[in-house]
Amino acid sequence: MAKRILITGASGLLGREFLKAFADDSEWTTLGLAFSRSSDGLKKVDLTDPVQTAAVVREFKPSVILHSAAERSPDVVEKNPEQTKKINIECTQNLCQLANELGAYVIFISTDYVFDGTKPPYKPGDPTCPLNKYGMSKADGEKVVLTANAGNIVFRVPVLYGHVERLDESAVTVLFSKVKDPSKPAEMNHCERRYPTFCSDIGQALKVLADSRVKDSSLTGEFHWSGDEMLTKYDMAVIMAELFNLPTSHIVADTKPAQGAPRPYDCNLDCGRMDALGAVKRTPFREGIKLCLEKHFH
Ligand SMILES: NC(=O)c1ccc[n+]([C@@H]2O[C@H](COP(=O)([O-])OP(=O)(O)OC[C@H]3O[C@@H](n4cnc5c(N)ncnc54)[C@H](OP(=O)(O)O)[C@@H]3O)[C@@H](O)[C@H]2O)c1
């Protein structure tokens, strides 16, 4: 099988790590797509425009379409359901049709928010039951992908952190803005359980899956990948303060459920299917977050 991977959302927090993981292996030919941040050799495409999208996909002729582009902020999605539908569902449908036409398969990046968080751990194949519009849009995207072709893959991950351009690029690193400023009390959610996952680990895990799939075409359907440390946002904030020798007295635990779009309580993902494919690194949170925050500490 030709190893040609088209990566959507390659300018995004996670897409950048996917691009790195595949570009480092000369056996794979990669093309990264972006929209507003189409620098560094990324091709500019508005994925909500089916004509533009089809032209790029047909020209590149991928064997795999790794679809990471999305609107992924639950609060933005609650306010803009129509725009979200275009990128999270309709564009996914279009990419699946193009993949079918070219004999390629799709890997759709999805989220633990397709579950309601009441019955962890969640196994691949468990029924989805999202609580908010973001989770619903991703669950609908999953259905499109799994119905379009039995060879397609849904790859679910939980809240991410990585090498951010700005602290507010990740729901984890954004906490550091308040941690760094001991002059004001910083209320941090100490209710919902999270499993913050390092994007470069996800890049490596996904690469293991794509390489395994070259040898074993039965690797289809749903897969999960997640860090294994359960932390609330309050726990994460305290760790960040400790790592940079900052005070913790201004960090206040808020034990009420998060405000805004409803969030699931505990979506711990069962990663057994991925673990069975071979050892993949899970960077300890303290180690990964330190690497990501160092350049933002001033
Ligand atoms: N972030 C999380 O904590 C998290 C957790 C679980 C699952 N996920 C899933 O992981 C995937 C990646 O998330 P992320 O955090 O990397 O997202 P991100 O940093 O917000 O990046 C989104 C990407 O989508 C691209 N995009 C958006 N609209 C587009 C359009 N109309 N045409 C072309 N490209 C478009 C953006 O391109 P430009 O920036 O160049 O415009 C960007 O590359 C998503 O599928 C998300 O649902 C994320």
The ligand as an SDF file (V2000), in Angstrom:
LIG
                    3D

 48 52  0  0  0  0  0  0  0  0999 V2000
   -8.0750   20.3190   22.1600 N   0  0  0  0  0  0  0  0  0  0  0  0
   -8.5620   19.3430   22.9260 C   0  0  0  0  0  0  0  0  0  0  0  0
   -8.4300   19.3780   24.1720 O   0  0  0  0  0  0  0  0  0  0  0  0
   -9.2380   18.1520   22.2790 C   0  0  0  0  0  0  0  0  0  0  0  0
   -9.7160   17.1310   23.1080 C   0  0  0  0  0  0  0  0  0  0  0  0
  -10.3010   16.0060   22.5190 C   0  0  0  0  0  0  0  0  0  0  0  0
  -10.4040   15.9050   21.1380 C   0  0  0  0  0  0  0  0  0  0  0  0
   -9.9590   16.9320   20.3580 N   0  0  0  0  0  0  0  0  0  0  0  0
  -10.0970   16.7890   18.9010 C   0  0  0  0  0  0  0  0  0  0  0  0
   -8.7900   16.8300   18.3580 O   0  0  0  0  0  0  0  0  0  0  0  0
   -8.8060   17.4290   17.0630 C   0  0  0  0  0  0  0  0  0  0  0  0
   -7.7470   18.5020   16.9910 C   0  0  0  0  0  0  0  0  0  0  0  0
   -8.0160   19.5060   17.9740 O   0  0  0  0  0  0  0  0  0  0  0  0
   -6.9950   20.6990   18.2050 P   0  0  0  0  0  0  0  0  0  0  0  0
   -7.0170   21.0080   19.6660 O   0  0  0  0  0  0  0  0  0  0  0  0
   -5.7020   20.4340   17.5210 O   0  0  0  0  0  0  0  0  0  0  0  0
   -7.7670   21.8910   17.4670 O   0  0  0  0  0  0  0  0  0  0  0  0
   -7.2220   23.3430   17.1330 P   0  0  0  0  0  0  0  0  0  0  0  0
   -5.8830   23.5850   17.7320 O   0  0  0  0  0  0  0  0  0  0  0  0
   -8.3490   24.2650   17.4710 O   0  0  0  0  0  0  0  0  0  0  0  0
   -7.0460   23.2830   15.5650 O   0  0  0  0  0  0  0  0  0  0  0  0
   -8.1490   23.2290   14.7120 C   0  0  0  0  0  0  0  0  0  0  0  0
   -7.6410   23.0060   13.3130 C   0  0  0  0  0  0  0  0  0  0  0  0
   -8.7600   22.9640   12.4210 O   0  0  0  0  0  0  0  0  0  0  0  0
   -8.4740   23.8030   11.3030 C   0  0  0  0  0  0  0  0  0  0  0  0
   -9.7210   24.3210   10.7340 N   0  0  0  0  0  0  0  0  0  0  0  0
  -10.7730   24.8710   11.3950 C   0  0  0  0  0  0  0  0  0  0  0  0
  -11.7050   25.2800   10.4980 N   0  0  0  0  0  0  0  0  0  0  0  0
  -11.2270   24.9780    9.2580 C   0  0  0  0  0  0  0  0  0  0  0  0
  -11.7100   25.1430    7.9340 C   0  0  0  0  0  0  0  0  0  0  0  0
  -12.8970   25.7150    7.6720 N   0  0  0  0  0  0  0  0  0  0  0  0
  -10.9410   24.7140    6.9090 N   0  0  0  0  0  0  0  0  0  0  0  0
   -9.7320   24.1450    7.1250 C   0  0  0  0  0  0  0  0  0  0  0  0
   -9.2200   23.9490    8.3530 N   0  0  0  0  0  0  0  0  0  0  0  0
   -9.9650   24.3660    9.4100 C   0  0  0  0  0  0  0  0  0  0  0  0
   -7.6290   24.9270   11.8940 C   0  0  0  0  0  0  0  0  0  0  0  0
   -6.9160   25.5870   10.8520 O   0  0  0  0  0  0  0  0  0  0  0  0
   -6.3470   27.1090   11.0300 P   0  0  0  0  0  0  0  0  0  0  0  0
   -6.0000   27.2790   12.4790 O   0  0  0  0  0  0  0  0  0  0  0  0
   -5.1660   27.1630   10.1070 O   0  0  0  0  0  0  0  0  0  0  0  0
   -7.4710   28.0190   10.6240 O   0  0  0  0  0  0  0  0  0  0  0  0
   -6.7190   24.1270   12.8320 C   0  0  0  0  0  0  0  0  0  0  0  0
   -5.6570   23.5530   12.1210 O   0  0  0  0  0  0  0  0  0  0  0  0
  -10.2390   17.9290   16.8440 C   0  0  0  0  0  0  0  0  0  0  0  0
  -10.9020   17.0170   16.0050 O   0  0  0  0  0  0  0  0  0  0  0  0
  -10.8550   17.9260   18.2310 C   0  0  0  0  0  0  0  0  0  0  0  0
  -12.2480   17.6830   18.1810 O   0  0  0  0  0  0  0  0  0  0  0  0
   -9.3630   18.0440   20.8900 C   0  0  0  0  0  0  0  0  0  0  0  0
  1  2  1  0
  2  3  2  0
  2  4  1  0
  4  5  1  0
  4 48  2  0
  5  6  2  0
  6  7  1  0
  7  8  2  0
  8  9  1  0
  8 48  1  0
  9 10  1  0
  9 46  1  0
 10 11  1  0
 11 12  1  0
 11 44  1  0
 12 13  1  0
 13 14  1  0
 14 15  2  0
 14 16  1  0
 14 17  1  0
 17 18  1  0
 18 19  2  0
 18 20  1  0
 18 21  1  0
 21 22  1  0
 22 23  1  0
 23 24  1  0
 23 42  1  0
 24 25  1  0
 25 26  1  0
 25 36  1  0
 26 27  1  0
 26 35  1  0
 27 28  2  0
 28 29  1  0
 29 30  1  0
 29 35  2  0
 30 31  1  0
 30 32  2  0
 32 33  1  0
 33 34  2  0
 34 35  1  0
 36 37  1  0
 36 42  1  0
 37 38  1  0
 38 39  2  0
 38 40  1  0
 38 41  1  0
 42 43  1  0
 44 45  1  0
 44 46  1  0
 46 47  1  0
M  CHG  2   8   1  16  -1
M  END
$$$$
